[in-house]
Amino acid sequence: MPSKKVIHLMLDAGRSSIKYQAFVNNETGTTPVMKTESLVCCVPSVPFGELGAFSLSRGKDENNKDITEHWVVGSSARLQGKEYIAMSDSENHKVDYFPILALGAIASLPNLLELSTGTSAKRRTLHIRLSTLSLASPLELKKAIEQCKWIAVDGVRYRLCFSKLGFLGFPEGYGASLWASERFDDKQFHTFDIGYGTATISEYSNLGKLPKRVTCSPNGGGGVATLIKEFSRALSNTDSSKMIRPSQLREILETATIGDNGISAIAPDGEDIGSELENAIHSWMKDSPLAYALDDVSVKARRSKVTLCGGAFAIAPVQMLIKERLLKSCIPESNLLIPENPGTVALSEMKKLYLGETTDVNQAA
C-alpha cells in the first residue's frame, strides 16, 4: 500500500466548460466525470458551502505573510453580485486563468476531505498529479499552477503538493483516440473534435501500445460558439428572440431533439424554433471555419476511419446534419464512428491510463 494518497486529476479546461475526473490508488476514490461552466469570479470573502468556492495563496507580502485571494469557479460565479469572467470572453482566458480553473475543479471534488492526508481536521495536505488535455504548453501551465501553495475550502486549509513525477499534457481530445484505438485495426485513424471554440482534426498512428498523434489541424471559430451566434441571427426576425437571453440559447441548443417532424428546439415561451436552429446549423457548416474542417474530413474519411467527438456531437441535430453532410461526400458510413458519450469521451476514456488497463502513462503524454 502506498504511504500517501496521490490524486491523479485529469482536467479538460475549455472555453465553455471545465471537465475533470480524479483517480486515487487505482479504483479507490475515483470520481465520475464532472463538469461545470468555465466562469470565475474574484470575491472579497469566500462563501461557505458553495460549489467551486475557495481561498488560495500564491505569494507573500513585504511582511512575509500570505497574500490571500478568494474565488468562485463555475455556475456559482453568476451568483456573487460581482462581475464574473467567462473563458469565452477572450482567446487567452483559459490559459491566463488556468490555475483558478484547476483549483476550482479541485475544490469541487465531492470527496476532497477523504482524499487529503494529515492528522489535523483543519490543516490537511493534498498530493496531486495533474494532467491536462490542452493545446497550451504544459510547462507554462505547470509553472502557473505551482505558484499556488494552498487552498481553503469550507474552513479546511489544504497544502498543495504537486507531484514531481511531471505535469503531463496530453493532446486535446486524447481520450477519443484511446476509444478509437480499441475499435480500429487500421494503422492510422483520425478524430474530428468540435468543441466550443475550435473544430480540430487530428491524425493518430495506431501501430504501438498507445495511439500517437501525428498531425493536428485546429480550425478556430469552427466551434459551437459560432453556431450560437448563427442561431441568434436566425432568431433575430422572430418574436421569440425578444424573450430569449443569449445565455439561454446554448441550453436550448443542447436540449434540442429530433422527432418524426424533424428538429425540435423549444423557446422559453414554448414555441418550437427547430426550423431556425436547422437554418443556423446549415449556415454554420457553410459560412464559418467549420466549412474548411468539413471539407478536410470529407477527403480524409474516404480512406481513414474518423471518430466524431466533442460537445457539438452531443447535440442531436448537429450530429445528424454534420453526418449527413459528410456522407454526401461519398464517405463510407462505416468510416464514421460516434461514441455513446461524444461530449465527454475525450476525458472519460483517460481512466484506462490510470486504472491498470494501460500502464505506461508517460508514453502517451
C-alpha positions as MATLAB code, in Angstrom:
seq = 'MPSKKVIHLMLDAGRSSIKYQAFVNNETGTTPVMKTESLVCCVPSVPFGELGAFSLSRGKDENNKDITEHWVVGSSARLQGKEYIAMSDSENHKVDYFPILALGAIASLPNLLELSTGTSAKRRTLHIRLSTLSLASPLELKKAIEQCKWIAVDGVRYRLCFSKLGFLGFPEGYGASLWASERFDDKQFHTFDIGYGTATISEYSNLGKLPKRVTCSPNGGGGVATLIKEFSRALSNTDSSKMIRPSQLREILETATIGDNGISAIAPDGEDIGSELENAIHSWMKDSPLAYALDDVSVKARRSKVTLCGGAFAIAPVQMLIKERLLKSCIPESNLLIPENPGTVALSEMKKLYLGETTDVNQAA';
ca = [
       0.000    0.000    0.000;
       1.287    3.496   -0.787;
       2.280    5.684    2.152;
       0.254    8.608    0.874;
      -2.730    9.209   -1.335;
      -1.844   10.694   -4.699;
      -4.728   12.247   -6.584;
      -4.395   11.783  -10.332;
      -6.506   14.688  -11.542;
      -7.361   14.748  -15.240;
      -8.510   18.194  -16.332;
     -10.018   19.466  -19.563;
     -10.425   23.217  -19.059;
     -12.160   24.588  -22.124;
     -13.597   27.962  -23.008;
     -17.126   26.760  -22.355;
     -16.814   24.214  -19.552;
     -14.363   22.522  -17.220;
     -14.488   18.732  -17.246;
     -12.477   16.807  -14.682;
     -12.090   13.413  -13.062;
      -9.975   12.191  -10.148;
      -8.316    8.789   -9.765;
      -6.800    7.723   -6.456;
      -4.994    4.442   -5.754;
      -6.480    2.881   -8.879;
     -10.201    2.272   -8.242;
     -10.275    3.716   -4.718;
     -11.541    7.288   -4.618;
     -12.311    7.551   -8.319;
     -14.927   10.193   -9.106;
     -17.261   10.332  -12.103;
     -16.557   12.810  -14.887;
     -17.673   16.159  -13.514;
     -18.492   19.289  -15.470;
     -19.017   22.936  -14.635;
     -19.114   26.208  -16.539;
     -15.828   27.976  -17.293;
     -16.666   31.038  -15.214;
     -14.563   32.645  -12.473;
     -15.322   35.438  -10.035;
     -12.925   37.085   -7.585;
     -14.817   37.901   -4.375;
     -13.944   39.828   -1.179;
     -14.609   36.774    1.004;
     -15.261   33.154    0.143;
     -18.866   31.921    0.547;
     -19.151   28.814    2.732;
     -20.784   25.687    1.347;
     -20.895   26.835   -2.269;
     -19.580   24.558   -5.013;
     -16.342   25.821   -6.558;
     -15.656   28.403   -3.818;
     -12.184   28.570   -2.261;
      -9.402   30.791   -0.960;
      -5.818   30.490   -2.134;
      -2.347   31.884   -1.678;
       0.297   32.133   -4.379;
       2.599   34.733   -2.849;
       3.659   36.707    0.221;
       3.622   40.413    1.039;
       6.515   42.569    2.268;
       5.923   41.253    5.803;
       6.256   37.650    4.583;
       2.566   36.993    5.181;
       0.438   35.054    2.728;
      -1.466   37.105    0.181;
      -4.926   35.555    0.172;
      -7.327   35.575   -2.773;
     -10.946   34.412   -2.775;
     -12.552   32.874   -5.859;
     -15.703   31.160   -7.032;
     -15.476   28.922  -10.110;
     -18.359   27.511  -12.129;
     -22.046   28.352  -12.293;
     -21.967   29.857   -8.787;
     -19.805   32.671  -10.159;
     -23.016   34.170  -11.540;
     -24.480   34.474   -8.036;
     -21.846   36.622   -6.336;
     -23.212   40.072   -7.161;
     -19.935   40.943   -8.864;
     -18.727   40.875  -12.430;
     -17.614   37.389  -13.395;
     -15.225   36.383  -16.154;
     -16.152   33.827  -18.803;
     -13.337   31.978  -20.539;
     -15.177   32.546  -23.810;
     -14.668   36.315  -23.428;
     -11.079   36.100  -24.679;
      -8.998   33.610  -26.616;
      -6.301   33.613  -23.906;
      -8.521   33.497  -20.820;
      -8.460   29.720  -20.353;
      -4.644   29.834  -20.224;
      -4.398   33.009  -18.129;
      -6.910   31.700  -15.591;
      -5.780   28.077  -15.719;
      -4.641   27.979  -12.046;
      -8.028   29.291  -10.912;
      -9.926   26.819  -13.107;
      -7.779   23.919  -11.887;
      -8.160   24.858   -8.225;
     -11.888   25.325   -8.756;
     -12.044   21.751  -10.039;
     -10.072   20.517   -7.019;
     -12.295   22.477   -4.625;
     -15.374   20.929   -6.272;
     -14.331   17.303   -5.742;
     -17.102   15.740   -3.624;
     -14.678   13.656   -1.541;
     -11.943   16.267   -1.121;
     -11.546   15.773    2.629;
     -11.215   11.996    2.247;
      -8.612   12.462   -0.486;
      -6.390   14.558    1.785;
      -3.867   13.430    4.386;
      -2.868   14.738    7.812;
      -3.700   14.477   11.496;
      -5.397   17.862   11.919;
      -9.042   18.311   10.987;
      -8.420   21.862    9.728;
      -4.934   21.598    8.210;
      -4.620   18.924    5.545;
      -2.378   18.075    2.585;
      -3.278   17.199   -0.996;
      -0.778   15.248   -3.109;
      -1.758   15.910   -6.714;
      -0.546   14.624  -10.048;
      -2.206   16.912  -12.554;
      -2.685   16.081  -16.220;
      -4.414   18.178  -18.841;
      -5.968   17.869  -22.263;
      -4.847   21.094  -23.858;
      -3.395   22.834  -26.886;
      -1.434   25.078  -24.495;
       2.135   24.451  -23.345;
       2.186   22.017  -20.382;
       5.308   23.723  -18.998;
       3.576   27.110  -18.903;
       0.551   25.623  -17.159;
       2.788   23.761  -14.701;
       4.709   26.919  -13.805;
       1.473   28.820  -13.183;
      -0.209   26.183  -11.005;
       2.883   25.543   -8.867;
       2.758   29.140   -7.620;
      -0.340   28.157   -5.632;
       0.748   26.967   -2.180;
      -2.568   26.192   -0.502;
      -6.317   26.415   -0.870;
      -9.023   26.645    1.777;
     -12.419   25.041    1.188;
     -15.280   25.178    3.706;
     -12.988   26.101    6.574;
     -10.318   23.470    5.864;
      -6.912   24.562    4.597;
      -5.171   22.175    2.208;
      -1.463   22.428    1.479;
      -0.851   21.713   -2.218;
       1.920   19.290   -3.149;
       2.144   18.791   -6.893;
       3.863   15.597   -7.986;
       7.491   15.801   -9.073;
       6.843   12.946  -11.492;
       5.851   15.531  -14.016;
       2.945   17.587  -15.199;
       1.523   15.543  -18.071;
      -0.007   17.336  -21.011;
      -1.963   15.056  -23.319;
      -3.149   16.042  -26.792;
      -6.527   17.728  -26.667;
      -9.171   15.048  -27.165;
      -6.734   12.195  -26.450;
      -9.358   10.057  -24.726;
     -11.241    9.833  -28.013;
      -8.141    8.313  -29.608;
      -7.996    5.696  -26.837;
     -11.634    4.867  -27.546;
     -10.932    4.619  -31.272;
      -7.757    2.543  -30.966;
      -9.733   -0.281  -29.352;
     -12.153   -0.386  -32.271;
      -9.851    0.108  -35.261;
      -7.255   -2.321  -36.554;
      -6.087    0.317  -39.017;
      -2.517    1.590  -38.835;
      -3.802    5.145  -38.622;
      -7.082    6.942  -37.949;
      -8.439   10.444  -37.311;
     -10.516   12.204  -34.693;
     -12.784   15.131  -35.524;
     -13.416   17.098  -32.339;
     -15.796   20.072  -32.416;
     -15.687   21.939  -29.129;
     -16.918   25.341  -28.072;
     -14.363   27.407  -29.953;
     -12.491   25.100  -32.312;
     -13.071   22.266  -34.765;
      -9.936   20.112  -34.635;
      -8.876   17.273  -36.917;
      -6.131   15.022  -35.546;
      -4.371   12.099  -37.173;
      -3.127    9.251  -34.967;
      -0.733    6.385  -35.521;
      -2.163    3.119  -34.214;
       0.958    0.975  -34.509;
       2.048    0.783  -30.875;
       0.539    0.061  -27.491;
      -0.900    3.558  -27.312;
      -2.103    5.822  -30.133;
       0.283    8.644  -31.014;
      -0.834   11.918  -32.546;
       0.862   12.622  -35.874;
      -0.769   15.861  -37.035;
      -3.303   18.328  -35.675;
      -5.332   20.900  -37.633;
      -7.341   23.254  -35.384;
      -9.923   25.454  -37.083;
     -10.526   28.345  -34.708;
     -14.017   29.785  -34.898;
     -15.463   26.490  -36.109;
     -16.948   25.531  -32.755;
     -20.299   25.780  -31.028;
     -19.766   29.441  -30.096;
     -20.152   30.360  -33.763;
     -23.250   28.170  -34.048;
     -24.836   30.038  -31.137;
     -24.227   33.317  -32.968;
     -25.822   31.881  -36.104;
     -28.765   30.667  -34.024;
     -29.216   34.135  -32.547;
     -29.078   35.657  -36.015;
     -31.667   33.192  -37.315;
     -33.984   34.186  -34.466;
     -33.496   37.920  -34.914;
     -36.593   38.281  -37.075;
     -38.904   36.242  -34.847;
     -40.948   37.215  -31.821;
     -39.213   34.563  -29.733;
     -35.903   36.389  -29.990;
     -37.294   39.116  -27.730;
     -37.748   36.622  -24.900;
     -34.549   34.601  -25.219;
     -31.498   35.802  -23.359;
     -28.173   34.961  -25.003;
     -27.278   32.800  -22.004;
     -30.370   30.661  -22.672;
     -29.599   29.950  -26.316;
     -26.957   27.383  -25.504;
     -29.264   25.411  -23.224;
     -31.985   25.450  -25.877;
     -29.419   24.214  -28.378;
     -28.164   21.415  -26.123;
     -31.689   20.177  -25.367;
     -32.851   20.190  -28.992;
     -34.209   16.873  -30.253;
     -35.029   15.044  -33.471;
     -38.524   13.632  -33.909;
     -40.888   12.464  -36.604;
     -41.435   16.075  -37.642;
     -37.752   16.926  -37.785;
     -35.681   19.115  -35.476;
     -37.362   20.492  -32.378;
     -35.980   23.251  -30.149;
     -38.273   24.832  -27.587;
     -38.046   28.530  -26.724;
     -38.884   29.814  -23.203;
     -42.383   30.762  -24.383;
     -42.994   27.185  -25.566;
     -42.668   27.954  -29.267;
     -40.814   25.386  -31.361;
     -37.898   27.133  -33.072;
     -36.436   23.991  -34.589;
     -36.564   25.369  -38.136;
     -34.478   28.377  -37.086;
     -31.971   26.042  -35.451;
     -31.744   23.916  -38.583;
     -31.091   27.015  -40.693;
     -28.418   28.120  -38.221;
     -26.631   24.760  -38.378;
     -26.581   24.839  -42.177;
     -25.195   28.398  -42.146;
     -22.570   27.359  -39.598;
     -21.465   24.454  -41.783;
     -21.281   26.593  -44.917;
     -20.113   30.015  -43.753;
     -17.634   29.552  -40.895;
     -14.219   27.927  -40.391;
     -16.132   24.697  -39.784;
     -16.602   24.534  -43.564;
     -12.837   24.111  -44.032;
     -12.749   21.342  -41.441;
     -15.674   19.529  -43.062;
     -14.003   19.704  -46.470;
     -10.819   18.277  -44.954;
     -12.641   15.435  -43.193;
     -14.610   14.712  -46.369;
     -11.338   13.813  -48.093;
      -9.554   12.073  -45.218;
     -12.522    9.882  -44.267;
     -12.618    8.234  -47.695;
      -9.542    6.223  -46.736;
      -9.349    6.583  -42.953;
     -11.770    5.939  -40.127;
     -12.802    9.059  -38.210;
     -14.197    9.352  -34.687;
     -16.648   12.245  -34.318;
     -16.392   13.702  -30.825;
     -16.634   16.880  -28.782;
     -19.530   18.796  -27.307;
     -21.053   19.630  -30.693;
     -21.714   15.956  -31.432;
     -23.604   15.637  -28.141;
     -26.229   17.931  -29.718;
     -28.563   15.616  -31.622;
     -29.432   17.919  -34.575;
     -25.772   18.877  -35.037;
     -24.687   15.246  -35.047;
     -27.354   14.327  -37.600;
     -26.747   17.202  -40.028;
     -22.946   17.007  -39.944;
     -23.037   13.268  -40.510;
     -25.438   13.770  -43.429;
     -23.111   16.412  -44.865;
     -20.103   14.084  -44.660;
     -21.921   11.095  -46.145;
     -22.867   13.201  -49.174;
     -19.123   13.410  -49.886;
     -19.028    9.691  -50.773;
     -17.578    8.670  -47.408;
     -18.284    5.045  -46.435;
     -20.633    5.191  -43.470;
     -18.524    2.552  -41.725;
     -15.653    5.072  -41.635;
     -17.581    7.425  -39.322;
     -17.855    6.360  -35.677;
     -19.580    8.262  -32.889;
     -19.048    7.280  -29.228;
     -22.036    6.895  -26.961;
     -20.871    9.949  -24.999;
     -19.176   12.172  -27.614;
     -19.125   15.209  -25.333;
     -17.097   13.580  -22.550;
     -15.278   10.688  -24.250;
     -12.072   12.738  -24.502;
     -11.887   12.753  -20.704;
     -13.794    9.653  -19.584;
     -11.639    7.253  -21.608;
      -8.488    8.573  -19.915;
      -9.284    6.275  -16.987;
      -7.684    3.475  -18.997;
      -4.312    5.100  -18.376;
      -4.839    5.112  -14.614;
      -6.873    2.051  -13.706;
      -4.461   -0.623  -14.843;
      -5.750   -1.253  -18.364;
      -2.781    0.638  -19.847;
       0.276    1.123  -17.684;
       2.710    3.396  -19.498;
       1.082    6.775  -18.925;
       4.209    8.777  -19.701;
       4.448    7.179  -23.134;
       1.106    8.692  -24.090;
       1.835   12.224  -22.910;
];
